[in-house]
Amino acid sequence: MSGTSEGPTPATELNRSVVTESEILASPGAEFAEFAEPVEPVEPVEPGEPAGSASSRSPAPPSYRSVFTAAPLAMAVVDREGMVTGANSALADLLGRDQETLTGAVAADLVDLASDARTWHAYRELLRGRRARLRCTRRLKHPEGHALWVRVTVAPLPPGDGGVLVSVADISDHRALQARLRHLRMHDPVTRLPNRTLFLERLTTALEAESYAESGTGRIGLCYLDLDGFKAVNDTLGHRVGDQLLAAVADRLTRCAQDAGRARAGIPLVARLGGDEFALLVEDSTGTDQLADLAESLLAAIQEPFDLSGRRLKVSASIGVVERHAAGTTPTALMQAADTTLYWAKADGKARWTLFDPERNATRVTRQALASSLRPAIDRGEFALEYQPLVGMDDDRVHGVEALIRWHHPRFGTLTPNRFISLAEEDGSIVPLGRWVLRTACRQARAWQIQYPDEPPIFVSVNVAVRQVWDSDLVADVADTLKETGLPPHLLQLELTESAVMGSSGRPLQALKALSDMGVRIAIDDFGTGYSNLAYLSRLPVSVLKLDGSFVRGFQIEDRAAKASPADEVIVEAMVQLAHRLGLTVTAECVETSAQATRLRRIGCDTGQGWLYSRPVPADRISELLGTPGVQAGVGNP
């Protein structure tokens, strides 16, 4: 095969591998040294004369051959076609080959000159006499299996000798020393994790456009962790125990990262940034749910007691979580956001994780920008609905779903209702937005009914703001929507908060009664947290009570050795019995564990909603749950 072919040549017995600059760590993987002086032109080969004839390759003088053979530097003479015409024993020893097999071999294959376009082009230009010299670094694989780093230099021979001289120097020890020094400089001596310098280097690389432009999700996530009360450990037990605690924490964080990496592509980078601060970088994150799962696992891992030199220590951590598009994000901005969010987590009570909330940190200008773009966003189709199942406690079937709105903002990412509903209520855009939600949800519910004609139809529950009742003809909107979509009225449920319903009179009460007479179900959301004026329940056209999640969360027992207080269960049981006496059904929100579901079922709760069954998911995920004999815990979760 000619050394001047247009593409890389196949490898010979010596396997090669090329690494990128980031893999090399200490220095670039290939470097070039070019010289300006021109190279004397190669003597042309006469027509019909063989390329390897004496006129094109004059034999070297005896002294030349003697030096060439005895030199400790590995060398080979290569003709203008790229073929080895002679190689010394030093090259054969270096490459682990017999000296006789080198003659006639393709030189580019021996030292991997064809693996990248830039080096290959420079090498061909040198063979043609258009370049003075080529120097590059290559990583080769020795036949015995170990890696071999070499410095390759290619220089032209005098015109009378023809061809070029390839010299190869073994720099493996130098590269290994560079790697060791870099590792020491880039890693924390206590935890052996990457330090702040290496973390910021990795973060900067991840945020470069070429890192995510052609592959991946184009998003990045960061968990910024700080131990609660670590200073007290150092002050009371000493820095030696403090260092042991940091090392143990690092091991647990690393295990959590590895577990997360097995579930999704890519293991998060764990680093110690200084003191008791750690960070986990998630490249190509899939969204806030992934970061939330990771943060939960980190908290659980840290809260398990530590056994250190005979001492049993129990600590907690606070975590700031940031997840966003990589485009337009800088390392400084991401770290500032993470630091701010970590402060929120500590201010909110510690031992928790907090997701970065742009509005909490935003200026008035940002708030105004969101408010001003609300109405145009409806026309641009930036809103979407997700659905969370309402599951029957007795049969574990999906009885209905709650429609939850999301705003896919082009600048701030996906926003949950708490970010923009209050703004929509303030400027009145809640009315057109509410109409859109109502029509979209009813249309989807009707589609499910058609798609599964043999299954009991499920209802859809839509949240309604008070301003929708006052500023629009809600009754007419609902009637038009049901007529347009063909959804039966009993398959639509409207949710209003307790504070909005209790004490209702005049127009709101008339609207609720008209909707109830139409066959639409009315539900009181977050029941138990507002006025709780129970006398109104007998006069309101309400058919469903949704118990606030705080009651259900009270069922959880943080300390397994502790005895459960019956107070929460007694309160919930009383509300369930009261609702049933009034002919109402009860839905429990925030059901997260099987134990909670069992206790709610025993109390007599009708339906449950929460992460035990599914997080809010797109409509197609709900379709997967329909027609199944029972919803198992977490089956609808991503």
C-alpha positions as CSV (number, residue, x, y, z in Angstrom):
1,M,0.0,0.0,0.0
2,S,1.4,3.4,-0.9
3,G,2.3,5.8,1.9
4,T,0.7,8.6,-0.1
5,S,-2.7,7.1,-0.3
6,E,-5.7,9.4,0.4
7,G,-6.9,7.6,3.6
8,P,-5.4,6.0,6.7
9,T,-3.7,2.7,6.1
10,P,-4.7,-0.5,8.0
11,A,-2.8,-1.3,11.2
12,T,-0.1,-3.9,11.2
13,E,0.8,-6.3,14.0
14,L,1.3,-3.3,16.4
15,N,-2.2,-2.2,17.5
16,R,-2.6,1.5,18.0
17,S,-4.9,3.7,20.0
18,V,-5.2,7.5,20.0
19,V,-6.3,9.5,22.9
20,T,-7.7,13.0,23.1
21,E,-6.1,15.9,24.8
22,S,-8.4,15.5,27.9
23,E,-7.3,11.9,28.2
24,I,-3.6,12.7,28.1
25,L,-4.1,15.1,31.0
26,A,-0.7,16.7,31.1
27,S,0.0,17.7,27.5
28,P,-1.5,17.6,24.0
29,G,-1.8,14.2,22.3
30,A,-0.2,15.4,19.1
31,E,2.0,18.4,18.5
32,F,3.7,19.7,15.4
33,A,7.0,21.6,14.9
34,E,7.3,23.1,11.5
35,F,10.3,24.9,10.0
36,A,10.2,27.6,7.5
37,E,13.3,26.6,5.5
38,P,12.4,24.9,2.2
39,V,13.3,21.3,1.5
40,E,15.4,20.5,-1.6
41,P,13.3,18.9,-4.3
42,V,13.2,15.2,-4.7
43,E,15.0,13.8,-7.7
44,P,12.3,12.6,-10.2
45,V,12.1,9.0,-11.0
46,E,12.6,8.1,-14.7
47,P,9.7,6.6,-16.5
48,G,9.7,2.8,-16.2
49,E,12.4,2.9,-13.4
50,P,11.3,1.0,-10.3
51,A,10.7,3.1,-7.2
52,G,13.2,1.2,-5.3
53,S,16.0,1.2,-7.9
54,A,19.5,2.3,-7.1
55,S,19.1,5.7,-8.9
56,S,16.2,6.7,-6.5
57,R,17.6,5.1,-3.3
58,S,21.4,5.2,-3.2
59,P,22.9,2.8,-0.7
60,A,24.2,4.6,2.4
61,P,28.0,4.8,2.9
62,P,29.4,2.1,5.3
63,S,29.9,4.7,8.0
64,Y,26.3,5.7,7.7
65,R,25.1,2.2,8.0
66,S,27.4,1.6,11.0
67,V,26.1,4.6,12.9
68,F,22.5,3.8,11.9
69,T,22.8,0.2,13.2
70,A,24.6,1.1,16.4
71,A,22.6,4.1,17.4
72,P,20.5,3.7,20.6
73,L,17.7,5.9,19.1
74,A,15.1,3.9,17.3
75,M,15.2,4.8,13.6
76,A,13.9,3.7,10.2
77,V,14.6,4.9,6.6
78,V,11.4,5.4,4.6
79,D,11.2,5.9,0.9
80,R,9.0,8.4,-0.9
81,E,6.3,5.8,-1.1
82,G,6.1,5.5,2.6
83,M,7.7,2.1,2.8
84,V,10.4,1.1,5.3
85,T,13.7,0.3,3.4
86,G,15.7,-0.2,6.6
87,A,15.3,-0.1,10.3
88,N,17.8,-0.5,13.2
89,S,17.5,-3.0,16.0
90,A,16.6,-0.3,18.5
91,L,13.3,0.3,16.6
92,A,12.6,-3.4,16.5
93,D,13.2,-3.7,20.3
94,L,11.0,-0.7,21.0
95,L,8.1,-1.9,18.9
96,G,8.4,-5.5,20.0
97,R,9.0,-6.9,16.5
98,D,11.6,-8.8,14.6
99,Q,13.9,-6.5,12.7
100,E,13.5,-8.4,9.5
101,T,9.7,-7.8,9.4
102,L,10.1,-4.0,9.5
103,T,11.7,-3.8,6.1
104,G,8.9,-3.4,3.5
105,A,6.3,-2.4,6.2
106,V,4.2,0.8,5.9
107,A,5.9,3.3,8.1
108,A,2.7,5.2,8.9
109,D,1.2,2.0,10.4
110,L,4.2,1.3,12.6
111,V,3.9,4.6,14.5
112,D,0.3,5.5,13.9
113,L,0.7,8.5,11.6
114,A,-2.6,7.9,9.8
115,S,-5.0,8.1,12.8
116,D,-5.8,11.8,12.5
117,A,-6.2,13.9,9.4
118,R,-3.8,16.7,10.4
119,T,-0.9,14.4,11.1
120,W,-1.6,12.3,8.0
121,H,-1.7,15.3,5.7
122,A,1.6,16.7,7.2
123,Y,3.3,13.3,6.7
124,R,2.2,13.0,3.1
125,E,3.4,16.6,2.4
126,L,6.8,15.7,3.9
127,L,7.1,12.6,1.7
128,R,6.4,14.8,-1.3
129,G,9.2,17.2,-0.4
130,R,6.8,20.0,0.6
131,R,7.6,20.1,4.3
132,A,10.7,20.3,6.3
133,R,9.9,18.2,9.4
134,L,7.1,16.6,11.4
135,R,7.1,15.9,15.1
136,C,4.2,14.4,17.0
137,T,3.4,12.3,20.1
138,R,1.7,9.0,19.8
139,R,0.3,6.4,22.2
140,L,0.9,2.9,20.8
141,K,-0.1,-0.5,22.1
142,H,2.8,-2.9,22.5
143,P,2.3,-6.5,21.4
144,E,2.8,-7.5,25.1
145,G,-0.3,-5.5,26.0
146,H,1.1,-2.4,27.7
147,A,0.7,1.2,26.4
148,L,3.8,2.9,24.9
149,W,4.1,6.6,24.6
150,V,6.6,7.7,21.8
151,R,7.8,10.9,20.3
152,V,8.0,10.5,16.5
153,T,10.2,12.8,14.4
154,V,10.2,12.6,10.6
155,A,12.8,14.5,8.6
156,P,14.0,14.4,5.0
157,L,17.2,12.7,4.0
158,P,19.7,14.3,1.6
159,P,18.5,14.1,-2.0
160,G,21.2,11.5,-2.8
161,D,19.9,9.1,-0.1
162,G,16.2,9.6,-1.0
163,G,13.3,9.3,1.3
164,V,13.0,10.4,5.0
165,L,14.3,9.3,8.3
166,V,11.8,8.4,11.0
167,S,13.1,8.5,14.6
168,V,11.1,7.2,17.6
169,A,11.9,8.1,21.2
170,D,10.2,6.3,24.2
171,I,8.7,8.9,26.5
172,S,6.5,6.6,28.6
173,D,8.3,7.4,31.8
174,H,8.0,11.1,31.2
175,R,4.3,10.8,30.5
176,A,3.8,8.7,33.6
177,L,5.5,11.3,35.7
178,Q,3.5,14.0,34.2
179,A,0.3,12.1,34.9
180,R,1.3,11.5,38.5
181,L,2.2,15.1,39.1
182,R,-1.1,16.2,37.6
183,H,-3.1,13.8,39.7
184,L,-1.5,15.1,42.8
185,R,-2.1,18.7,41.7
186,M,-5.8,18.0,40.8
187,H,-6.9,15.8,43.7
188,D,-7.7,16.4,47.3
189,P,-5.2,14.5,49.6
190,V,-7.9,13.8,52.3
191,T,-10.7,12.3,50.2
192,R,-8.7,11.6,47.0
193,L,-11.5,13.2,45.1
194,P,-11.0,15.7,42.3
195,N,-10.4,19.1,43.8
196,R,-11.9,22.5,42.9
197,T,-9.3,23.1,40.2
198,L,-10.1,19.8,38.4
199,F,-13.8,20.3,39.0
200,L,-13.9,23.7,37.4
201,E,-11.8,22.5,34.5
202,R,-14.3,19.7,33.9
203,L,-17.2,22.1,34.3
204,T,-15.7,24.6,31.8
205,T,-15.2,21.8,29.3
206,A,-18.8,20.5,29.7
207,L,-20.1,24.0,29.0
208,E,-18.2,24.5,25.8
209,A,-20.5,24.4,22.8
210,E,-18.7,21.6,21.0
211,S,-19.3,19.4,24.1
212,Y,-23.0,19.3,23.7
213,A,-23.8,20.7,20.2
214,E,-23.9,17.4,18.3
215,S,-24.8,14.8,21.0
216,G,-26.3,14.5,24.5
217,T,-29.2,16.4,26.0
218,G,-27.6,19.8,26.0
219,R,-28.4,20.2,29.7
220,I,-26.2,20.2,32.8
221,G,-27.0,19.6,36.5
222,L,-25.1,20.3,39.7
223,C,-25.7,19.2,43.3
224,Y,-23.7,21.4,45.7
225,L,-23.5,19.8,49.1
226,D,-22.5,21.0,52.6
227,L,-22.4,19.1,55.8
228,D,-24.5,20.5,58.6
229,G,-22.5,21.2,61.8
230,F,-19.2,19.9,60.5
231,K,-17.4,22.7,62.4
232,A,-18.6,21.3,65.7
233,V,-17.1,17.9,64.8
234,N,-13.7,19.5,64.2
235,D,-13.9,21.6,67.3
236,T,-15.0,18.8,69.7
237,L,-13.3,15.7,68.3
238,G,-10.4,17.2,66.4
239,H,-9.3,17.6,62.8
240,R,-8.2,14.0,62.5
241,V,-11.7,12.7,63.1
242,G,-13.0,15.5,60.9
243,D,-10.8,14.3,58.1
244,Q,-12.0,10.7,58.6
245,L,-15.5,11.9,58.4
246,L,-14.8,13.8,55.2
247,A,-13.2,10.6,53.7
248,A,-16.2,8.5,54.7
249,V,-18.6,11.1,53.2
250,A,-16.6,11.1,50.0
251,D,-16.9,7.2,49.8
252,R,-20.7,7.4,50.2
253,L,-21.1,10.2,47.6
254,T,-19.0,8.2,45.2
255,R,-21.2,5.1,45.6
256,C,-24.3,7.2,45.1
257,A,-22.8,8.6,41.9
258,Q,-21.9,5.2,40.7
259,D,-25.5,3.9,41.4
260,A,-26.9,6.9,39.5
261,G,-24.5,6.2,36.6
262,R,-25.8,2.6,36.3
263,A,-29.4,3.9,36.0
264,R,-28.5,6.5,33.3
265,A,-25.6,7.0,30.9
266,G,-22.7,8.7,32.5
267,I,-21.4,8.7,36.1
268,P,-21.6,12.1,37.9
269,L,-18.2,13.7,38.8
270,V,-17.8,13.9,42.6
271,A,-15.4,16.6,43.8
272,R,-14.4,18.2,47.1
273,L,-14.4,21.9,46.6
274,G,-12.9,22.7,50.1
275,G,-13.7,22.4,53.7
276,D,-16.9,20.3,54.0
277,E,-18.2,21.3,50.6
278,F,-18.7,18.7,47.9
279,A,-20.2,18.9,44.4
280,L,-21.6,16.4,41.9
281,L,-21.6,17.4,38.3
282,V,-24.2,15.7,36.0
283,E,-23.3,16.2,32.3
284,D,-26.1,15.6,29.8
285,S,-28.7,15.6,32.5
286,T,-32.2,14.6,31.6
287,G,-34.0,17.1,33.7
288,T,-34.8,18.2,37.3
289,D,-36.2,14.7,38.1
290,Q,-32.8,13.1,37.6
291,L,-31.2,15.7,39.9
292,A,-34.0,15.3,42.5
293,D,-33.4,11.5,42.6
294,L,-29.7,12.0,43.0
295,A,-30.2,14.6,45.8
296,E,-32.6,12.3,47.6
297,S,-30.1,9.4,47.5
298,L,-27.3,11.7,48.7
299,L,-29.3,12.9,51.7
300,A,-30.2,9.3,52.6
301,A,-26.6,8.1,52.3
302,I,-25.3,10.9,54.5
303,Q,-27.9,10.5,57.2
304,E,-26.8,6.9,57.9
305,P,-24.6,6.9,61.0
306,F,-20.8,6.8,60.5
307,D,-18.5,4.5,62.6
308,L,-15.1,6.3,62.9
309,S,-12.4,5.0,65.2
310,G,-14.9,3.6,67.6
311,R,-17.1,6.7,67.5
312,R,-20.6,6.7,66.1
313,L,-21.4,9.9,64.4
314,K,-24.6,11.0,62.7
315,V,-24.6,14.1,60.5
316,S,-26.9,15.5,57.8
317,A,-26.3,17.6,54.7
318,S,-27.9,20.5,52.9
319,I,-27.9,20.4,49.1
320,G,-28.4,23.1,46.5
321,V,-29.6,21.7,43.1
322,V,-29.2,23.4,39.8
323,E,-30.3,22.0,36.4
324,R,-30.5,24.0,33.2
325,H,-29.5,24.2,29.5
326,A,-25.8,24.2,29.0
327,A,-26.1,26.7,26.2
328,G,-25.7,30.2,27.6
329,T,-24.5,29.1,31.0
330,T,-21.1,29.9,32.4
331,P,-19.2,28.2,35.2
332,T,-19.4,31.3,37.3
333,A,-23.2,31.6,36.8
334,L,-23.8,27.9,37.6
335,M,-21.7,28.0,40.7
336,Q,-23.3,31.2,41.9
337,A,-26.7,29.6,41.4
338,A,-25.7,26.5,43.3
339,D,-24.2,28.5,46.1
340,T,-27.4,30.5,46.5
341,T,-29.6,27.4,46.4
342,L,-27.4,25.8,49.1
343,Y,-28.0,28.8,51.2
344,W,-31.7,28.5,50.7
345,A,-31.6,24.8,51.8
346,K,-29.8,25.8,55.0
347,A,-32.1,28.7,55.7
348,D,-35.1,26.5,55.2
349,G,-34.0,24.2,58.0
350,K,-31.0,22.1,56.8
351,A,-31.0,18.4,56.1
352,R,-32.8,18.9,52.8
353,W,-32.2,19.6,49.2
354,T,-33.5,22.7,47.4
355,L,-33.9,23.2,43.7
356,F,-32.7,26.4,42.3
357,D,-35.7,28.7,41.8
358,P,-34.9,31.5,39.3
359,E,-37.8,33.6,40.6
360,R,-36.7,33.4,44.2
361,N,-33.4,34.8,43.1
362,A,-34.7,36.9,40.3
363,T,-34.9,40.7,40.2
364,R,-38.0,42.6,39.6
365,V,-37.0,42.8,35.9
366,T,-37.1,39.0,35.7
367,R,-40.5,38.9,37.3
368,Q,-41.8,41.5,34.9
369,A,-40.3,39.6,32.0
370,L,-42.2,36.5,32.9
371,A,-45.4,38.4,33.4
372,S,-45.1,40.2,30.1
373,S,-44.5,37.0,28.2
374,L,-47.4,35.0,29.7
375,R,-50.1,35.9,27.1
376,P,-47.8,35.6,24.1
377,A,-46.6,32.3,25.4
378,I,-50.1,30.9,25.2
379,D,-50.3,31.8,21.5
380,R,-46.8,30.4,20.9
381,G,-47.8,27.0,22.4
382,E,-45.2,27.1,25.1
383,F,-47.5,25.4,27.7
384,A,-48.0,21.7,28.1
385,L,-49.9,19.5,30.4
386,E,-48.7,16.6,32.5
387,Y,-51.0,14.2,34.3
388,Q,-50.8,12.5,37.7
389,P,-53.0,9.4,38.3
390,L,-55.7,9.3,41.0
391,V,-55.7,5.6,42.0
392,G,-58.4,3.7,43.8
393,M,-57.4,2.4,47.2
394,D,-59.5,-0.7,46.9
395,D,-58.7,-1.9,43.4
396,D,-55.4,-0.1,42.5
397,R,-56.9,1.1,39.2
398,V,-56.5,4.5,37.7
399,H,-59.8,6.2,38.3
400,G,-58.8,9.7,37.1
401,V,-55.9,12.0,36.6
402,E,-55.1,15.6,37.6
403,A,-53.9,17.9,34.8
404,L,-50.9,19.9,35.8
405,I,-49.6,22.7,33.6
406,R,-45.9,23.3,32.7
407,W,-44.4,26.3,30.9
408,H,-41.5,25.4,28.6
409,H,-40.0,28.8,28.7
410,P,-37.4,29.5,26.1
411,R,-35.1,31.3,28.5
412,F,-35.9,29.8,32.0
413,G,-36.6,26.2,31.0
414,T,-39.5,24.2,32.3
415,L,-41.5,26.1,34.9
416,T,-44.0,24.6,37.4
417,P,-47.3,26.4,38.2
418,N,-45.9,28.0,41.4
419,R,-43.6,30.0,39.2
420,F,-46.2,31.7,37.1
421,I,-49.8,31.1,38.3
422,S,-49.7,34.0,40.7
423,L,-48.4,36.2,38.0
424,A,-51.2,35.0,35.7
425,E,-53.8,35.8,38.4
426,E,-52.3,39.3,38.9
427,D,-52.5,40.4,35.3
428,G,-55.6,38.4,34.3
429,S,-53.9,36.0,31.9
430,I,-55.2,33.2,34.1
431,V,-58.5,33.4,32.2
432,P,-57.2,32.5,28.7
433,L,-54.7,30.2,30.2
434,G,-57.4,28.4,32.2
435,R,-59.5,28.0,29.1
436,W,-56.6,26.4,27.3
437,V,-56.0,24.0,30.2
438,L,-59.7,23.1,30.4
439,R,-60.0,22.3,26.6
440,T,-56.7,20.5,26.4
441,A,-57.4,18.3,29.4
442,C,-61.0,17.5,28.3
443,R,-59.8,16.7,24.8
444,Q,-57.2,14.2,26.2
445,A,-59.7,12.6,28.5
446,R,-62.1,12.0,25.6
447,A,-59.2,10.5,23.6
448,W,-58.6,8.0,26.4
449,Q,-62.2,7.1,26.5
450,I,-62.2,6.4,22.8
451,Q,-58.9,4.6,22.9
452,Y,-60.1,2.2,25.7
453,P,-63.8,1.7,25.0
454,D,-63.9,-1.6,27.1
455,E,-62.4,0.0,30.2
456,P,-64.2,2.1,32.8
457,P,-63.6,5.7,31.6
458,I,-61.3,7.9,33.8
459,F,-62.1,11.5,34.8
460,V,-59.8,14.4,34.5
461,S,-59.4,16.9,37.3
462,V,-58.6,20.6,36.4
463,N,-57.5,23.3,38.8
464,V,-59.6,26.5,38.7
465,A,-58.4,29.8,40.1
466,V,-60.9,32.1,41.9
467,R,-60.3,34.8,39.3
468,Q,-61.6,32.5,36.6
469,V,-64.9,32.4,38.4
470,W,-65.1,36.2,38.8
471,D,-63.6,37.4,35.5
472,S,-65.1,34.9,33.1
473,D,-68.2,33.0,32.5
474,L,-66.8,29.7,33.8
475,V,-70.1,27.9,33.4
476,A,-70.3,28.8,29.7
477,D,-66.6,27.9,29.2
478,V,-67.2,24.5,30.7
479,A,-70.4,23.9,28.7
480,D,-68.7,24.9,25.4
481,T,-65.7,22.7,26.1
482,L,-67.7,19.6,27.0
483,K,-69.8,20.1,23.8
484,E,-66.7,20.7,21.6
485,T,-64.8,17.7,23.0
486,G,-67.7,15.3,23.5
487,L,-66.6,14.5,27.1
488,P,-69.4,13.5,29.4
489,P,-69.8,16.0,32.3
490,H,-69.2,13.4,35.0
491,L,-65.7,12.8,33.6
492,L,-64.7,16.4,34.4
493,Q,-63.7,17.4,38.0
494,L,-62.9,21.0,38.9
495,E,-60.6,21.7,41.8
496,L,-60.7,24.9,43.9
497,T,-58.7,25.5,47.1
498,E,-60.5,25.4,50.4
499,S,-59.8,29.1,51.1
500,A,-61.5,30.0,47.7
501,V,-64.6,27.8,48.4
502,M,-65.2,28.4,52.1
503,G,-67.4,31.4,52.6
504,S,-68.4,31.6,48.9
505,S,-71.5,33.5,48.1
506,G,-73.1,35.3,45.2
507,R,-71.6,34.7,41.9
508,P,-69.0,32.0,42.8
509,L,-71.5,29.9,44.7
510,Q,-74.0,30.2,41.8
511,A,-71.4,29.1,39.4
512,L,-70.4,26.1,41.5
513,K,-74.1,25.1,41.8
514,A,-74.6,25.5,38.0
515,L,-71.6,23.3,37.3
516,S,-72.7,20.7,39.7
517,D,-76.2,20.6,38.2
518,M,-74.5,20.1,34.8
519,G,-73.0,16.9,36.2
520,V,-69.4,18.3,36.7
521,R,-67.8,17.2,39.9
522,I,-66.5,19.8,42.3
523,A,-63.5,19.1,44.5
524,I,-62.0,21.1,47.4
525,D,-58.2,21.0,47.1
526,D,-55.8,21.1,50.0
527,F,-58.6,20.4,52.5
528,G,-57.7,21.0,56.1
529,T,-55.3,23.9,55.7
530,G,-57.7,26.8,55.2
531,Y,-60.7,28.1,57.1
532,S,-62.0,24.5,57.7
533,N,-65.5,25.9,58.3
534,L,-67.2,22.6,58.2
535,A,-70.7,24.1,58.3
536,Y,-70.3,25.1,54.6
537,L,-69.7,21.6,53.5
538,S,-73.4,20.7,53.8
539,R,-74.4,23.7,51.7
540,L,-71.7,23.6,49.0
541,P,-72.2,21.5,45.8
542,V,-69.0,19.7,46.6
543,S,-68.5,16.0,45.8
544,V,-64.8,15.4,46.6
545,L,-62.4,16.4,49.4
546,K,-58.7,16.3,48.6
547,L,-56.8,16.0,51.9
548,D,-53.7,18.1,52.1
549,G,-50.4,16.2,51.8
550,S,-49.2,17.4,55.2
551,F,-51.6,15.0,56.9
552,V,-50.4,12.1,54.8
553,R,-46.7,13.0,55.3
554,G,-47.4,12.9,59.0
555,F,-47.8,9.1,58.7
556,Q,-44.1,8.7,58.0
557,I,-41.9,7.7,60.8
558,E,-38.3,9.0,60.5
559,D,-37.0,7.0,63.4
560,R,-37.9,3.3,63.0
561,A,-37.4,2.7,66.7
562,A,-39.9,5.4,67.6
563,K,-43.6,4.7,68.2
564,A,-46.1,6.3,65.8
565,S,-48.3,8.9,67.3
566,P,-52.0,8.2,66.5
567,A,-52.9,11.9,66.2
568,D,-52.4,12.2,62.4
569,E,-54.3,9.0,61.8
570,V,-57.2,10.0,64.1
571,I,-57.5,13.4,62.3
572,V,-57.5,11.9,58.9
573,E,-59.9,9.2,59.9
574,A,-62.3,11.8,61.4
575,M,-62.2,13.8,58.2
576,V,-62.8,10.7,56.0
577,Q,-65.8,9.7,58.2
578,L,-67.2,13.2,58.1
579,A,-66.9,13.3,54.3
580,H,-68.5,9.9,53.8
581,R,-71.4,11.0,56.1
582,L,-71.9,14.0,53.8
583,G,-71.9,11.8,50.7
584,L,-68.4,12.9,49.6
585,T,-65.4,10.9,48.4
586,V,-61.9,11.5,49.7
587,T,-58.6,11.7,47.9
588,A,-55.3,11.7,49.8
589,E,-52.5,13.7,48.2
590,C,-48.7,13.0,48.5
591,V,-48.9,9.3,49.0
592,E,-45.3,8.3,48.8
593,T,-45.0,4.9,50.6
594,S,-46.8,1.6,50.6
595,A,-47.2,1.9,54.4
596,Q,-49.1,5.2,53.9
597,A,-51.3,3.6,51.3
598,T,-52.1,0.7,53.6
599,R,-53.1,3.0,56.5
600,L,-55.2,5.2,54.3
601,R,-56.9,2.1,52.9
602,R,-57.7,0.9,56.4
603,I,-59.1,4.3,57.3
604,G,-61.4,4.2,54.4
605,C,-59.9,6.8,52.0
606,D,-61.3,6.4,48.5
607,T,-58.4,7.4,46.2
608,G,-54.7,8.2,46.5
609,Q,-52.4,10.5,44.5
610,G,-48.6,10.8,44.9
611,W,-45.2,9.5,43.9
612,L,-46.0,6.0,45.1
613,Y,-48.0,5.6,42.0
614,S,-46.5,8.1,39.6
615,R,-45.1,11.5,39.2
616,P,-46.8,13.9,36.8
617,V,-46.1,12.5,33.4
618,P,-47.0,13.2,29.8
619,A,-50.3,11.8,28.4
620,D,-48.6,8.8,26.7
621,R,-47.3,7.5,30.0
622,I,-50.8,7.6,31.4
623,S,-52.0,5.5,28.4
624,E,-49.5,2.8,29.5
625,L,-51.3,2.6,32.8
626,L,-54.8,2.3,31.5
627,G,-56.2,-1.2,30.9
628,T,-53.8,-2.7,33.5
629,P,-55.3,-4.8,36.3
630,G,-53.6,-2.7,39.0
631,V,-51.2,0.1,39.4
632,Q,-48.1,-1.0,41.2
633,A,-46.1,1.4,43.3
634,G,-44.0,3.7,41.1
635,V,-45.0,2.1,37.8
636,G,-45.7,5.4,36.2
637,N,-42.6,7.1,37.4
638,P,-39.8,8.0,34.9
